[in-house]
């Protein structure tokens, strides 16, 4: 493969992918990547319990040959490409997957399923898996950060294909030339995704992350077979098609010293990320209320001001559990009525609750342009509850919980792991999985490790 005529920034990315080692990551990157992998697996397993996912697994695997890659939460194994598809799709169903405001999306759930499946197939060691996820995540995130992708485009299923491809390519030992070709091939294999799916509560949106893992894995196969990409597919897609502005220099600026992966966030609420900022503001408000609870019948209105991306999520007539996860009015109403956040506050029974639906209609959500100007460094939301007796309470969020400057505790993250995992696998298996993942760099053969656990 001739790389002399390729842009310098692509050469640097390819060399970075092929040459990065565990030692060059540094402790902070290793710790964060380890947690991204650990956080993703039980989130996938919990999402796999949805009726649509159970039907998808049964239908899809009817035509697939046997394989040795986990289909998390199904108690089955499949070929790596199919496992990447199914696990990636399940991973976004409950809206509990890791994300990154600076990468402008959710890189982890688009990279991890393909990387784990490939590590199982290849018998890679845990260190190689860590490095593969780190490089795939980092390069794809930098590409997306450097573009001004149209707001109408949903970020899942686009740059994630690049990330998944590079992670699998790393595990397969691709050299710099093949990595460069892989970047160009995978860049053209994303979807024409629609952000409107969120506002409509359309569950087709969940296939977007599955597509990333599937097509990223496919891209590595194509390169292995001699397929080639454009001279600069990245600039073509992210500078002309998905976006009208792309800065190659920004992609490689401080590459290897600044790690976007360390700026990611983890989620404790099963909602779209921008809803979290409003939930944090509500929690701040409720601290000031005697007893910490508001009587829904006594609330005249809930007035909320938010940055643009949060203010867009203002649907008041939620019809489905999935749609509930992308509605600030519904989230505020349900948490007030139910007394807490959690899966139950966004399930079918919550959607059918007339008290929640009535309160959601009393939420007035508007964009505050001064808040938008502070995003993404801050994610400000203010909420004011006006009571029928004329009294009021206010709550504010400046930085959403889970962001690097306001991180969740290890106890909170491990609590999430066990809450989701034990419901699917029971305590002994969940504990064994957790212990292994927390010492991932010590696993000599991931295939052997995986063979001991039915997930």
Long-range contacts (C-beta under 8 A, 24 or more apart in sequence): 1-177, 1-178, 1-180, 1-181, 1-228, 3-176, 3-177, 3-180, 5-231, 6-180, 6-184, 6-231, 6-232, 7-231, 7-232, 7-235, 7-248, 9-248, 9-249, 9-251, 9-252, 10-180, 10-183, 10-184, 10-232, 10-234, 11-176, 11-180, 12-252, 12-255, 13-139, 13-142, 13-179, 13-180, 13-183, 13-251, 13-252, 13-255, 14-176, 14-177, 14-179, 14-180, 14-183, 15-176, 15-179, 16-135, 16-138, 16-139, 16-255, 16-256, 17-135, 17-136, 17-139, 17-166, 17-169, 17-170, 17-174, 17-176, 17-179, 17-183, 18-170, 18-174, 18-175, 18-176, 18-179, 19-176, 20-131, 20-134, 20-135, 20-170, 20-256, 21-131, 22-127, 22-130, 22-131, 22-441, 24-256, 25-130, 25-131, 25-134, 25-259, 26-259, 28-259, 28-262, 29-134, 29-259, 29-261, 29-262, 30-130, 30-134, 30-441, 32-259, 32-261, 32-262, 32-264, 33-130, 33-133, 33-134, 33-137, 33-261, 34-130, 34-437, 34-438, 34-440, 34-441, 35-266, 35-413, 36-98, 36-108, 36-112, 36-133, 36-137, 36-261, 36-264, 37-112, 37-116, 37-129, 37-130, 37-133, 37-437, 37-440, 38-413, 38-417, 38-434, 38-437, 38-438, 39-97, 39-98, 39-108, 39-266, 39-413, 39-416, 39-417, 40-91, 40-97, 40-98, 40-108, 40-109, 40-112, 40-113, 41-72, 41-112, 41-116, 41-421, 41-433, 41-437, 41-455, 42-72, 42-416, 42-417, 42-420, 42-421, 42-424, 42-430, 43-91, 43-94, 43-96, 43-97, 43-109, 43-420, 44-72, 44-73, 44-87, 44-90, 44-91, 44-109, 44-113, 45-72, 45-73, 45-90, 45-420, 45-421, 45-424, 45-425, 45-455, 46-73, 46-94, 46-96, 46-420, 46-423, 46-424, 47-73, 47-89, 47-90, 47-91, 47-92, 47-93, 47-94, 47-96, 48-72, 48-73, 48-74, 48-86, 48-87, 48-90, 48-424, 49-73, 49-424, 50-90, 50-93, 50-94, 52-93, 52-203, 53-86, 53-89, 53-90, 53-93, 56-86, 56-89, 57-86, 60-85, 60-86, 61-86, 67-121, 68-120, 68-121, 68-447, 68-450, 68-451, 69-116, 69-117, 69-120, 69-121, 70-116, 70-117, 70-120, 70-450, 70-455, 72-455, 73-424, 73-455, 75-454, 75-455, 80-114, 80-117, 80-118, 80-120, 80-121, 80-217, 81-117, 81-214, 81-217, 81-218, 82-214, 83-113, 83-116, 83-117, 84-113, 84-114, 84-117, 84-164, 84-210, 84-213, 84-214, 84-216, 84-217, 85-210, 85-211, 85-213, 85-214, 86-210, 87-113, 87-116, 87-117, 87-210, 87-213, 88-113, 88-114, 88-209, 88-210, 88-211, 88-212, 88-213, 88-214, 89-206, 89-207, 89-209, 89-210, 90-206, 90-210, 91-209, 92-156, 92-205, 92-206, 92-208, 92-209, 93-203, 93-206, 93-322, 94-270, 94-325, 94-343, 95-267, 95-269, 95-270, 95-271, 95-272, 95-325, 95-326, 96-267, 96-268, 96-269, 96-270, 96-416, 96-420, 97-209, 97-267, 98-264, 98-265, 98-266, 98-267, 99-264, 99-265, 99-267, 99-273, 100-141, 100-260, 100-261, 100-263, 100-264, 100-265, 101-263, 101-265, 101-273, 101-376, 101-379, 101-403, 102-141, 102-145, 102-260, 102-263, 102-376, 103-140, 103-141, 103-142, 103-144, 103-145, 103-260, 103-264, 104-144, 104-145, 104-149, 104-155, 105-144, 105-155, 105-156, 105-158, 105-159, 105-160, 106-155, 106-156, 106-160, 106-209, 107-137, 107-140, 107-141, 107-159, 107-160, 107-163, 107-261, 107-264, 108-133, 108-137, 108-264, 109-209, 110-140, 110-156, 110-157, 110-159, 110-160, 110-161, 110-163, 110-164, 110-209, 110-212, 110-213, 110-216, 111-136, 111-137, 111-140, 111-160, 111-163, 111-164, 111-167, 111-212, 111-213, 111-216, 113-164, 113-209, 113-210, 113-213, 114-164, 114-165, 114-167, 114-168, 114-212, 114-213, 114-214, 114-216, 114-217, 115-164, 115-167, 115-168, 115-171, 116-446, 117-213, 117-217, 118-167, 118-168, 118-171, 118-172, 118-217, 119-171, 119-446, 119-447, 120-446, 120-447, 120-450, 121-447, 122-171, 122-172, 122-447, 123-445, 123-446, 123-447, 123-448, 124-171, 124-445, 124-446, 124-447, 125-443, 125-444, 125-445, 125-446, 126-439, 126-440, 126-441, 126-442, 126-443, 126-444, 126-446, 126-449, 127-440, 127-441, 128-170, 128-171, 129-171, 129-440, 129-443, 129-446, 130-440, 130-441, 131-170, 132-166, 132-167, 132-168, 132-170, 132-171, 133-167, 134-259, 134-261, 135-166, 135-167, 135-170, 136-162, 136-163, 136-164, 136-165, 136-166, 136-167, 136-168, 136-170, 136-216, 137-163, 137-167, 137-260, 137-261, 138-255, 138-259, 138-260, 138-261, 139-163, 139-166, 139-183, 140-166, 141-260, 141-261, 142-250, 142-251, 142-252, 142-255, 142-260, 143-187, 143-234, 143-238, 143-251, 144-238, 145-250, 145-251, 145-260, 146-238, 146-246, 146-247, 146-248, 146-250, 146-251, 147-238, 147-239, 147-242, 147-243, 147-245, 147-246, 147-247, 148-243, 148-244, 148-245, 148-246, 149-238, 149-242, 149-243, 150-242, 150-243, 151-195, 152-194, 152-195, 152-196, 153-192, 153-193, 153-194, 153-195, 153-242, 154-193, 154-194, 154-195, 154-197, 154-198, 154-205, 154-208, 155-193, 156-193, 156-205, 156-208, 156-209, 156-211, 156-212, 157-190, 157-191, 157-193, 157-207, 157-208, 157-209, 157-211, 157-212, 158-190, 158-191, 158-193, 158-242, 159-190, 159-238, 160-190, 160-208, 160-209, 160-212, 160-213, 160-216, 161-186, 161-187, 161-189, 161-190, 161-211, 161-212, 161-215, 161-216, 161-219, 162-186, 162-187, 162-190, 162-216, 162-234, 163-212, 163-216, 164-212, 164-213, 164-215, 164-216, 164-217, 165-189, 165-215, 165-216, 165-217, 165-219, 165-220, 166-216, 167-216, 168-216, 168-217, 168-220, 169-220, 169-223, 172-220, 172-224, 174-220, 174-223, 178-223, 181-223, 181-228, 181-229, 182-219, 182-220, 182-223, 183-229, 183-233, 183-234, 184-228, 184-229, 184-230, 184-231, 184-232, 184-233, 184-234, 185-219, 185-222, 185-223, 185-227, 185-228, 185-229, 185-233, 186-215, 186-216, 186-219, 186-229, 187-229, 187-233, 187-234, 187-236, 187-237, 187-238, 188-229, 188-230, 188-233, 188-236, 188-237, 189-215, 189-216, 189-218, 189-219, 190-215, 190-237, 190-242, 198-272, 198-313, 198-326, 199-312, 199-313, 199-315, 199-326, 200-323, 201-315, 201-318, 201-319, 201-320, 201-322, 201-323, 201-324, 201-326, 202-322, 203-320, 203-322, 262-404, 263-404, 264-404, 265-400, 265-402, 265-403, 265-404, 266-402, 266-408, 266-413, 266-416, 267-402, 268-341, 268-401, 268-402, 268-408, 268-412, 268-416, 269-331, 269-341, 270-325, 270-341, 270-342, 270-343, 270-346, 271-325, 271-326, 271-331, 271-346, 272-313, 272-325, 272-326, 273-400, 274-306, 274-307, 274-309, 274-310, 274-312, 274-313, 274-328, 274-379, 275-310, 275-313, 275-325, 275-326, 275-327, 275-328, 275-331, 276-400, 276-401, 276-402, 277-306, 277-307, 277-310, 277-379, 277-380, 277-381, 277-397, 277-400, 278-304, 278-306, 278-310, 278-328, 278-331, 278-332, 278-381, 278-383, 278-397, 279-331, 279-332, 279-335, 279-341, 280-381, 280-397, 280-400, 280-401, 281-381, 281-382, 281-383, 281-395, 281-396, 281-397, 282-332, 282-335, 282-336, 282-383, 282-395, 283-395, 284-395, 284-396, 284-397, 285-383, 285-385, 285-393, 285-394, 285-395, 286-393, 286-395, 287-395, 288-393, 288-394, 288-395, 289-393, 293-336, 293-339, 294-336, 294-385, 294-387, 294-393, 296-333, 296-336, 296-337, 296-355, 296-358, 296-359, 298-387, 298-388, 298-389, 299-336, 299-359, 299-362, 299-385, 299-386, 299-387, 299-388, 300-362, 300-386, 300-387, 300-388, 301-362, 301-363, 301-364, 301-385, 301-386, 302-329, 302-332, 302-333, 302-359, 302-362, 302-363, 302-364, 302-383, 302-384, 302-385, 302-386, 303-364, 303-383, 303-384, 303-386, 304-328, 304-332, 304-363, 304-364, 304-365, 304-366, 304-381, 304-382, 304-383, 304-384, 305-366, 305-367, 305-368, 305-371, 305-381, 305-382, 306-365, 306-366, 306-367, 306-368, 306-371, 306-380, 306-381, 306-382, 307-367, 307-368, 307-371, 307-372, 307-374, 307-375, 307-379, 307-380, 307-381, 308-367, 308-372, 308-375, 309-375, 310-379, 310-381, 311-365, 311-366, 311-367, 311-368, 313-365, 314-363, 314-365, 316-360, 316-361, 316-363, 317-357, 317-361, 318-351, 318-357, 318-360, 319-351, 320-351, 321-346, 321-347, 321-348, 321-350, 321-351, 323-351, 324-350, 324-351, 327-360, 328-363, 328-365, 329-360, 329-361, 329-363, 329-365, 330-356, 330-360, 332-359, 332-360, 332-363, 332-383, 333-357, 333-359, 333-360, 333-362, 333-363, 334-360, 379-403, 425-454, 425-455, 429-453, 429-454, 429-455
